[in-house]
């Protein structure tokens, strides 16, 4: 799977340069790769992982237990883990 390469089109770079006169920003723009034709901007945001069946089960189990305070959470978590193991 190819890695994402962040980039800006020449048009976007020009708009930024026209609206700012900060030399540091202009130097930074020079380091940003130019996108291929047709691509305006590529940000390469990280995608959130999907939750596993175990995570979904534990989440639902913990919500059902209506825990008040952190003191009861470890006990409830152990119970949920046992329920998962026994299913």
VONUTOR-96544 format. One record per atom (N, C-alpha, C): residue in one letter; x, y, z; atom name. Coordinates in nm, 4 decimals, padded with zeros to 6 digits, always signed. Layout:
['A'; [X; Y; Z]; 'CA']
...
This chain:
['X'; [+00.0843; -00.1170; +00.0000]; 'N']
['X'; [+00.0000; +00.0000; +00.0000]; 'CA']
['X'; [+00.0896; +00.1243; +00.0000]; 'C']
['X'; [+00.0739; +00.2135; -00.0978]; 'N']
['X'; [+00.1608; +00.3309; -00.1042]; 'CA']
['X'; [+00.1325; +00.4271; +00.0101]; 'C']
['X'; [+00.2401; +00.4873; +00.0587]; 'N']
['X'; [+00.2256; +00.5875; +00.1642]; 'CA']
['X'; [+00.1681; +00.7149; +00.1060]; 'C']
['X'; [+00.0930; +00.7834; +00.1860]; 'N']
['X'; [+00.0343; +00.9111; +00.1440]; 'CA']
['X'; [+00.1437; +01.0183; +00.1449]; 'C']
['X'; [+00.1437; +01.1016; +00.0437]; 'N']
['X'; [+00.2395; +01.2117; +00.0337]; 'CA']
['X'; [+00.1619; +01.3429; +00.0430]; 'C']
['X'; [+00.1714; +01.4166; +00.1558]; 'N']
['X'; [+00.1011; +01.5454; +00.1647]; 'CA']
['X'; [+00.1498; +01.6398; +00.0549]; 'C']
['X'; [+00.0572; +01.7147; -00.0031]; 'N']
['X'; [+00.0950; +01.8071; -00.1094]; 'CA']
['X'; [-00.0086; +01.9181; -00.1236]; 'C']
['X'; [+00.0308; +02.0239; -00.1932]; 'N']
['X'; [-00.0577; +02.1354; -00.2273]; 'CA']
['X'; [-00.0394; +02.1656; -00.3755]; 'C']
['X'; [-00.1485; +02.2036; -00.4388]; 'N']
['X'; [-00.1373; +02.2418; -00.5800]; 'CA']
['X'; [-00.0699; +02.3784; -00.5911]; 'C']
['X'; [-00.0195; +02.4079; -00.7107]; 'N']
['X'; [+00.0418; +02.5392; -00.7332]; 'CA']
['X'; [-00.0583; +02.6511; -00.7083]; 'C']
['X'; [-00.1850; +02.6280; -00.7439]; 'N']
['X'; [-00.2889; +02.7299; -00.7253]; 'CA']
['X'; [-00.3084; +02.7623; -00.5779]; 'C']
['X'; [-00.3121; +02.6599; -00.4937]; 'N']
['X'; [-00.3304; +02.6815; -00.3489]; 'CA']
['X'; [-00.2089; +02.7553; -00.2918]; 'C']
['X'; [-00.0900; +02.7131; -00.3332]; 'N']
['X'; [+00.0313; +02.7815; -00.2860]; 'CA']
['X'; [+00.0292; +02.9296; -00.3244]; 'C']
['X'; [-00.0143; +02.9584; -00.4461]; 'N']
['X'; [-00.0198; +03.0969; -00.4932]; 'CA']
['X'; [-00.1198; +03.1794; -00.4116]; 'C']
['X'; [-00.2357; +03.1211; -00.3816]; 'N']
['X'; [-00.3372; +03.1909; -00.3008]; 'CA']
['X'; [-00.2813; +03.2234; -00.1626]; 'C']
['X'; [-00.2112; +03.1276; -00.1027]; 'N']
['X'; [-00.1532; +03.1496; +00.0306]; 'CA']
['X'; [-00.0478; +03.2604; +00.0239]; 'C']
['X'; [+00.0383; +03.2542; -00.0767]; 'N']
['X'; [+00.1432; +03.3568; -00.0906]; 'CA']
['X'; [+00.0838; +03.4962; -00.1120]; 'C']
['X'; [-00.0255; +03.5028; -00.1912]; 'N']
['X'; [-00.0886; +03.6320; -00.2186]; 'CA']
['X'; [-00.1546; +03.6922; -00.0950]; 'C']
['X'; [-00.1939; +03.6063; +00.0001]; 'N']
['X'; [-00.2673; +03.6546; +00.1165]; 'CA']
['X'; [-00.1846; +03.6605; +00.2435]; 'C']
['X'; [-00.0584; +03.6257; +00.2338]; 'N']
['X'; [+00.0302; +03.6390; +00.3487]; 'CA']
['X'; [+00.1643; +03.6920; +00.3004]; 'C']
['X'; [+00.2259; +03.7706; +00.3817]; 'N']
['X'; [+00.3568; +03.8241; +00.3453]; 'CA']
['X'; [+00.4615; +03.7782; +00.4464]; 'C']
['X'; [+00.4313; +03.6675; +00.5117]; 'N']
['X'; [+00.5213; +03.6110; +00.6114]; 'CA']
['X'; [+00.6276; +03.5272; +00.5397]; 'C']
['X'; [+00.7521; +03.5650; +00.5540]; 'N']
['X'; [+00.8598; +03.4942; +00.4839]; 'CA']
['X'; [+00.8754; +03.3502; +00.5322]; 'C']
['X'; [+00.8466; +03.3254; +00.6605]; 'N']
['X'; [+00.8570; +03.1888; +00.7130]; 'CA']
['X'; [+00.7545; +03.0968; +00.6452]; 'C']
['X'; [+00.6339; +03.1478; +00.6253]; 'N']
['X'; [+00.5306; +03.0692; +00.5594]; 'CA']
['X'; [+00.5683; +03.0435; +00.4141]; 'C']
['X'; [+00.6209; +03.1446; +00.3489]; 'N']
['X'; [+00.6625; +03.1270; +00.2095]; 'CA']
['X'; [+00.7764; +03.0254; +00.1973]; 'C']
['X'; [+00.8704; +03.0265; +00.2905]; 'N']
['X'; [+00.9778; +02.9267; +00.2901]; 'CA']
['X'; [+00.9208; +02.7873; +00.3127]; 'C']
['X'; [+00.8249; +02.7772; +00.4032]; 'N']
['X'; [+00.7611; +02.6483; +00.4315]; 'CA']
['X'; [+00.6857; +02.5966; +00.3089]; 'C']
['X'; [+00.6170; +02.6855; +00.2390]; 'N']
['X'; [+00.5458; +02.6463; +00.1174]; 'CA']
['X'; [+00.6398; +02.5888; +00.0126]; 'C']
['X'; [+00.7623; +02.6400; +00.0083]; 'N']
['X'; [+00.8605; +02.5889; -00.0872]; 'CA']
['X'; [+00.8993; +02.4445; -00.0575]; 'C']
['X'; [+00.8859; +02.4032; +00.0680]; 'N']
['X'; [+00.9232; +02.2663; +00.1051]; 'CA']
['X'; [+00.8092; +02.1667; +00.0823]; 'C']
['X'; [+00.6872; +02.2158; +00.0680]; 'N']
['X'; [+00.5712; +02.1277; +00.0486]; 'CA']
['X'; [+00.5680; +02.0820; -00.0976]; 'C']
['X'; [+00.5612; +01.9501; -00.1212]; 'N']
['X'; [+00.5568; +01.9011; -00.2585]; 'CA']
['X'; [+00.4329; +01.9513; -00.3327]; 'C']
['X'; [+00.4468; +01.9671; -00.4636]; 'N']
['X'; [+00.3345; +02.0083; -00.5471]; 'CA']
['X'; [+00.2565; +01.8843; -00.5880]; 'C']
['X'; [+00.1251; +01.8917; -00.5750]; 'N']
['X'; [+00.0387; +01.7780; -00.6095]; 'CA']
['X'; [+00.0383; +01.7539; -00.7602]; 'C']
['X'; [+00.0122; +01.6290; -00.8001]; 'N']
['X'; [-00.0027; +01.6008; -00.9423]; 'CA']
['X'; [-00.1240; +01.6752; -00.9989]; 'C']
['X'; [-00.1271; +01.6884; -01.1285]; 'N']
['X'; [-00.2364; +01.7594; -01.1952]; 'CA']
['X'; [-00.3703; +01.6983; -01.1546]; 'C']
['X'; [-00.4659; +01.7849; -01.1220]; 'N']
['X'; [-00.5995; +01.7401; -01.0853]; 'CA']
['X'; [-00.6217; +01.7288; -00.9357]; 'C']
['X'; [-00.5149; +01.7200; -00.8568]; 'N']
['X'; [-00.5269; +01.7119; -00.7122]; 'CA']
['X'; [-00.4976; +01.8491; -00.6538]; 'C']
['X'; [-00.5901; +01.8992; -00.5749]; 'N']
['X'; [-00.5736; +02.0322; -00.5161]; 'CA']
['X'; [-00.4918; +02.0254; -00.3871]; 'C']
['X'; [-00.5249; +01.9254; -00.3035]; 'N']
['X'; [-00.4601; +01.9161; -00.1738]; 'CA']
['X'; [-00.4706; +01.7724; -00.1241]; 'C']
['X'; [-00.3648; +01.7215; -00.0629]; 'N']
['X'; [-00.3657; +01.5900; -00.0008]; 'CA']
['X'; [-00.3158; +01.6078; +00.1407]; 'C']
['X'; [-00.4022; +01.5776; +00.2400]; 'N']
['X'; [-00.3660; +01.6022; +00.3800]; 'CA']
['X'; [-00.3130; +01.4789; +00.4511]; 'C']
['X'; [-00.3488; +01.3591; +00.4046]; 'N']
['X'; [-00.3001; +01.2339; +00.4631]; 'CA']
['X'; [-00.3410; +01.2183; +00.6096]; 'C']
['X'; [-00.4668; +01.2309; +00.6361]; 'N']
['X'; [-00.5159; +01.2143; +00.7718]; 'CA']
['X'; [-00.5164; +01.0669; +00.8093]; 'C']
['X'; [-00.4883; +01.0385; +00.9348]; 'N']
['X'; [-00.4911; +00.9002; +00.9807]; 'CA']
['X'; [-00.6353; +00.8534; +00.9904]; 'C']
['X'; [-00.6550; +00.7294; +00.9506]; 'N']
['X'; [-00.7889; +00.6719; +00.9592]; 'CA']
['X'; [-00.8033; +00.5997; +01.0923]; 'C']
['X'; [-00.9201; +00.6133; +01.1500]; 'N']
['X'; [-00.9472; +00.5505; +01.2775]; 'CA']
['X'; [-00.9680; +00.4010; +01.2557]; 'C']
['X'; [-00.9084; +00.3205; +01.3399]; 'N']
['X'; [-00.9239; +00.1758; +01.3305]; 'CA']
['X'; [-01.0648; +00.1361; +01.3733]; 'C']
['X'; [-01.1134; +00.0292; +01.3154]; 'N']
['X'; [-01.2435; -00.0210; +01.3577]; 'CA']
['X'; [-01.2251; -00.0961; +01.4891]; 'C']
['X'; [-01.3280; -00.0946; +01.5714]; 'N']
['X'; [-01.3197; -00.1624; +01.7001]; 'CA']
['X'; [-01.3376; -00.3125; +01.6796]; 'C']
['X'; [-01.2689; -00.3887; +01.7617]; 'N']
['X'; [-01.2778; -00.5341; +01.7536]; 'CA']
['X'; [-01.4064; -00.5806; +01.8224]; 'C']
['X'; [-01.4417; -00.7055; +01.8001]; 'N']
['X'; [-01.5603; -00.7624; +01.8642]; 'CA']
['X'; [-01.5453; -00.7590; +02.0163]; 'C']
['X'; [-01.4237; -00.7849; +02.0644]; 'N']
['X'; [-01.3978; -00.7811; +02.2079]; 'CA']
['X'; [-01.4204; -00.6406; +02.2640]; 'C']
['X'; [-01.3675; -00.5391; +02.1949]; 'N']
['X'; [-01.3842; -00.4011; +02.2414]; 'CA']
['X'; [-01.5314; -00.3614; +02.2452]; 'C']
['X'; [-01.6070; -00.4006; +02.1442]; 'N']
['X'; [-01.7500; -00.3697; +02.1416]; 'CA']
['X'; [-01.8224; -00.4390; +02.2558]; 'C']
['X'; [-01.7882; -00.5666; +02.2786]; 'N']
['X'; [-01.8522; -00.6428; +02.3860]; 'CA']
['X'; [-01.8235; -00.5786; +02.5214]; 'C']
['X'; [-01.6969; -00.5484; +02.5481]; 'N']
['X'; [-01.6589; -00.4896; +02.6775]; 'CA']
['X'; [-01.7242; -00.3531; +02.6960]; 'C']
['X'; [-01.7311; -00.2744; +02.5912]; 'N']
['X'; [-01.7946; -00.1431; +02.5996]; 'CA']
['X'; [-01.9410; -00.1564; +02.6406]; 'C']
['X'; [-02.0129; -00.2457; +02.5743]; 'N']
['X'; [-02.1543; -00.2665; +02.6072]; 'CA']
['X'; [-02.1700; -00.3239; +02.7474]; 'C']
['X'; [-02.0840; -00.4173; +02.7826]; 'N']
['X'; [-02.0895; -00.4796; +02.9149]; 'CA']
['X'; [-02.0666; -00.3758; +03.0251]; 'C']
['X'; [-01.9677; -00.2904; +03.0077]; 'N']
['X'; [-01.9372; -00.1897; +03.1090]; 'CA']
['X'; [-02.0506; -00.0885; +03.1218]; 'C']
['X'; [-02.1140; -00.0529; +03.0106]; 'N']
['X'; [-02.2264; +00.0411; +03.0154]; 'CA']
['X'; [-02.3439; -00.0182; +03.0914]; 'C']
['X'; [-02.3664; -00.1476; +03.0774]; 'N']
['X'; [-02.4772; -00.2147; +03.1467]; 'CA']
['X'; [-02.4560; -00.2171; +03.2976]; 'C']
['X'; [-02.3320; -00.2125; +03.3411]; 'N']
['X'; [-02.3017; -00.2242; +03.4838]; 'CA']
['X'; [-02.3219; -00.0929; +03.5600]; 'C']
['X'; [-02.3432; +00.0193; +03.4900]; 'N']
['X'; [-02.3676; +00.1498; +03.5538]; 'CA']
['X'; [-02.2689; +00.1770; +03.6669]; 'C']
['X'; [-02.1448; +00.1837; +03.6347]; 'N']
['X'; [-02.0381; +00.2020; +03.7330]; 'CA']
['X'; [-02.0362; +00.3459; +03.7822]; 'C']
['X'; [-02.0258; +00.3611; +03.9130]; 'N']
['X'; [-02.0148; +00.4924; +03.9758]; 'CA']
['X'; [-01.8761; +00.5032; +04.0375]; 'C']
['X'; [-01.7907; +00.5853; +03.9801]; 'N']
['X'; [-01.6558; +00.6044; +04.0327]; 'CA']
['X'; [-01.5568; +00.5023; +03.9783]; 'C']
['X'; [-01.4284; +00.5346; +03.9950]; 'N']
['X'; [-01.3234; +00.4499; +03.9410]; 'CA']
['X'; [-01.2978; +00.3249; +04.0249]; 'C']
['X'; [-01.3351; +00.3268; +04.1495]; 'N']
['X'; [-01.3079; +00.2135; +04.2388]; 'CA']
['X'; [-01.3725; +00.0845; +04.1927]; 'C']
['X'; [-01.4902; +00.0928; +04.1310]; 'N']
['X'; [-01.5617; -00.0270; +04.0883]; 'CA']
['X'; [-01.5259; -00.0700; +03.9458]; 'C']
['X'; [-01.4598; +00.0150; +03.8719]; 'N']
['X'; [-01.4307; -00.0138; +03.7312]; 'CA']
['X'; [-01.3428; -00.1375; +03.7117]; 'C']
['X'; [-01.2332; -00.1541; +03.7876]; 'N']
['X'; [-01.1495; -00.2732; +03.7643]; 'CA']
['X'; [-01.2248; -00.4041; +03.7888]; 'C']
['X'; [-01.3085; -00.4058; +03.8893]; 'N']
['X'; [-01.3871; -00.5254; +03.9202]; 'CA']
['X'; [-01.4832; -00.5551; +03.8059]; 'C']
['X'; [-01.5520; -00.4512; +03.7589]; 'N']
['X'; [-01.6466; -00.4681; +03.6490]; 'CA']
['X'; [-01.5746; -00.5115; +03.5216]; 'C']
['X'; [-01.4569; -00.4577; +03.4972]; 'N']
['X'; [-01.3799; -00.4946; +03.3783]; 'CA']
['X'; [-01.3412; -00.6413; +03.3825]; 'C']
['X'; [-01.3005; -00.6899; +03.4988]; 'N']
['X'; [-01.2658; -00.8321; +03.5140]; 'CA']
['X'; [-01.3879; -00.9194; +03.4886]; 'C']
['X'; [-01.5041; -00.8765; +03.5384]; 'N']
['X'; [-01.6275; -00.9521; +03.5153]; 'CA']
['X'; [-01.6594; -00.9581; +03.3661]; 'C']
['X'; [-01.6452; -00.8457; +03.2979]; 'N']
['X'; [-01.6718; -00.8412; +03.1542]; 'CA']
['X'; [-01.5744; -00.9305; +03.0771]; 'C']
['X'; [-01.4478; -00.9292; +03.1173]; 'N']
['X'; [-01.3480; -01.0147; +03.0520]; 'CA']
['X'; [-01.3818; -01.1619; +03.0722]; 'C']
['X'; [-01.4264; -01.1983; +03.1909]; 'N']
['X'; [-01.4681; -01.3360; +03.2153]; 'CA']
['X'; [-01.5901; -01.3733; +03.1318]; 'C']
['X'; [-01.6852; -01.2829; +03.1223]; 'N']
['X'; [-01.8042; -01.3074; +03.0393]; 'CA']
['X'; [-01.7626; -01.3311; +02.8936]; 'C']
['X'; [-01.6689; -01.2504; +02.8444]; 'N']
['X'; [-01.6200; -01.2656; +02.7061]; 'CA']
['X'; [-01.5546; -01.4034; +02.6893]; 'C']
['X'; [-01.4732; -01.4397; +02.7875]; 'N']
['X'; [-01.4005; -01.5672; +02.7796]; 'CA']
['X'; [-01.4962; -01.6858; +02.7821]; 'C']
['X'; [-01.6054; -01.6715; +02.8574]; 'N']
['X'; [-01.7003; -01.7814; +02.8729]; 'CA']
['X'; [-01.7988; -01.7923; +02.7576]; 'C']
['X'; [-01.8065; -01.6913; +02.6729]; 'N']
['X'; [-01.9045; -01.6994; +02.5644]; 'CA']
['X'; [-01.8607; -01.7798; +02.4467]; 'C']
